[in-house]
Amino acid sequence: MHPDGLEELPAAECLRLMATVPVGRVAYTRQAMPAVEPVNFALDSGMIVFRTDRGGKLAAAVRRAVVAFQADELDPVTRSGWSVTVVGLSEEVTVPGEIARLRRLSLEAWAPGNRDHFIRVTPEVVTGRRLHPARG
């Protein structure tokens, strides 16, 4: 651990931590501008999976695109927590058998409307840091 309380995390620990929270943020490009959307998600064999509206802007923007995905857990009282960022290629899941399997993950979209479209992000770069509580 660094003396300032920041600890760089290995990729396996990053993915383990991500699996403990239900919501993350996907960062992508929309009309040549950066955009960030909160989504509830699950990890499936090390890949990030979330549901969206098939005809929505998010589904169109992340189709075969490089995206960043971030999740964290922070405690403002102790000023501690962790943050993980994953960069990877996103793709829509189109194989019926895969869709049926992903439906069994109990990944229900929090957003209203029909969210029957699955997006998968394959991690290529995984980074994370843990901030330990200040001493004293």
C-alpha positions as CSV (number, residue, x, y, z in Angstrom):
1,M,0.0,0.0,0.0
2,H,1.2,3.5,-0.8
3,P,1.8,5.8,2.2
4,D,-1.1,8.1,1.1
5,G,-3.6,5.2,1.7
6,L,-4.1,4.3,-2.0
7,E,-3.7,0.6,-2.9
8,E,-3.5,-0.5,-6.5
9,L,-5.6,-3.6,-7.0
10,P,-4.9,-6.7,-9.1
11,A,-7.4,-7.5,-11.9
12,A,-8.8,-10.5,-10.1
13,E,-9.6,-8.5,-7.0
14,C,-11.1,-5.8,-9.1
15,L,-13.6,-8.2,-10.7
16,R,-14.3,-9.8,-7.3
17,L,-15.2,-6.3,-5.9
18,M,-17.3,-5.4,-8.9
19,A,-19.4,-8.5,-8.3
20,T,-20.4,-7.2,-4.9
21,V,-22.3,-4.1,-6.1
22,P,-25.4,-4.0,-8.3
23,V,-24.9,-0.7,-10.2
24,G,-22.1,0.6,-12.4
25,R,-21.6,3.3,-15.1
26,V,-20.9,2.6,-18.7
27,A,-19.0,5.4,-20.5
28,Y,-19.3,5.5,-24.3
29,T,-19.4,7.9,-27.3
30,R,-22.7,9.3,-28.3
31,Q,-22.7,11.6,-31.3
32,A,-18.9,12.2,-31.0
33,M,-19.3,13.3,-27.4
34,P,-18.6,11.3,-24.2
35,A,-21.7,9.9,-22.4
36,V,-22.1,8.0,-19.1
37,E,-25.1,6.0,-18.1
38,P,-25.8,4.2,-14.8
39,V,-26.9,0.6,-15.3
40,N,-27.4,-2.3,-13.0
41,F,-25.2,-5.2,-14.1
42,A,-23.9,-8.7,-13.3
43,L,-20.7,-10.5,-13.9
44,D,-20.9,-13.6,-16.0
45,S,-17.7,-15.6,-16.4
46,G,-15.7,-12.4,-15.9
47,M,-17.7,-10.4,-18.4
48,I,-20.0,-7.5,-17.6
49,V,-23.6,-7.9,-18.6
50,F,-26.4,-5.4,-18.5
51,R,-29.8,-5.1,-20.1
52,T,-31.2,-2.2,-22.1
53,D,-33.9,-1.3,-24.6
54,R,-33.1,-2.8,-28.0
55,G,-34.1,0.4,-29.8
56,G,-32.6,2.8,-27.3
57,K,-29.6,5.2,-27.7
58,L,-27.5,3.2,-25.4
59,A,-27.9,-0.1,-27.3
60,A,-27.1,1.6,-30.6
61,A,-24.1,3.5,-29.2
62,V,-22.4,0.5,-27.6
63,R,-22.9,-2.0,-30.4
64,R,-19.3,-3.3,-31.2
65,A,-17.8,-0.3,-29.5
66,V,-14.9,0.1,-27.0
67,V,-16.5,1.3,-23.7
68,A,-15.3,2.0,-20.2
69,F,-17.3,0.5,-17.3
70,Q,-16.8,1.8,-13.7
71,A,-18.2,0.6,-10.4
72,D,-17.3,1.6,-6.9
73,E,-18.2,1.5,-3.2
74,L,-17.3,4.6,-1.2
75,D,-17.8,5.5,2.5
76,P,-17.9,9.3,2.9
77,V,-17.7,9.0,6.7
78,T,-14.4,7.1,6.8
79,R,-13.3,8.4,3.4
80,S,-12.5,4.9,2.3
81,G,-13.6,2.6,-0.4
82,W,-12.7,1.3,-3.8
83,S,-13.1,2.1,-7.5
84,V,-12.7,-0.2,-10.5
85,T,-12.6,0.7,-14.2
86,V,-12.8,-1.8,-17.0
87,V,-12.2,-1.0,-20.7
88,G,-13.3,-3.4,-23.3
89,L,-15.3,-4.2,-26.4
90,S,-19.1,-4.3,-25.9
91,E,-21.4,-6.5,-28.0
92,E,-25.0,-7.3,-28.1
93,V,-25.9,-10.9,-27.2
94,T,-27.8,-12.4,-30.1
95,V,-27.6,-16.1,-29.7
96,P,-30.9,-17.4,-28.4
97,G,-29.3,-20.0,-26.1
98,E,-27.0,-17.3,-24.6
99,I,-30.0,-15.0,-24.0
100,A,-31.9,-17.7,-22.3
101,R,-28.9,-18.4,-20.0
102,L,-28.4,-14.7,-19.2
103,R,-32.1,-14.4,-18.3
104,R,-31.4,-16.9,-15.5
105,L,-28.8,-14.5,-13.9
106,S,-31.7,-12.7,-12.1
107,L,-30.5,-9.5,-13.8
108,E,-33.6,-7.4,-13.9
109,A,-33.2,-3.9,-15.3
110,W,-34.1,-1.1,-12.8
111,A,-35.1,1.3,-15.5
112,P,-38.7,1.3,-16.6
113,G,-39.8,-0.2,-19.9
114,N,-38.9,-3.3,-21.8
115,R,-35.2,-4.0,-21.2
116,D,-35.0,-7.3,-23.1
117,H,-31.7,-6.6,-24.9
118,F,-28.4,-7.9,-23.3
119,I,-25.1,-6.1,-23.8
120,R,-21.8,-7.9,-22.8
121,V,-18.5,-6.1,-22.2
122,T,-15.4,-8.2,-22.4
123,P,-12.7,-6.7,-20.1
124,E,-9.4,-5.9,-21.9
125,V,-8.0,-3.5,-19.3
126,V,-8.9,-3.8,-15.7
127,T,-7.7,-1.2,-13.1
128,G,-8.7,-0.5,-9.6
129,R,-7.7,1.3,-6.4
130,R,-8.7,1.0,-2.8
131,L,-8.6,4.0,-0.5
132,H,-8.0,3.0,3.1
133,P,-9.4,5.1,5.9
134,A,-7.1,8.0,7.0
135,R,-5.2,7.2,10.1
136,G,-5.4,9.4,13.2
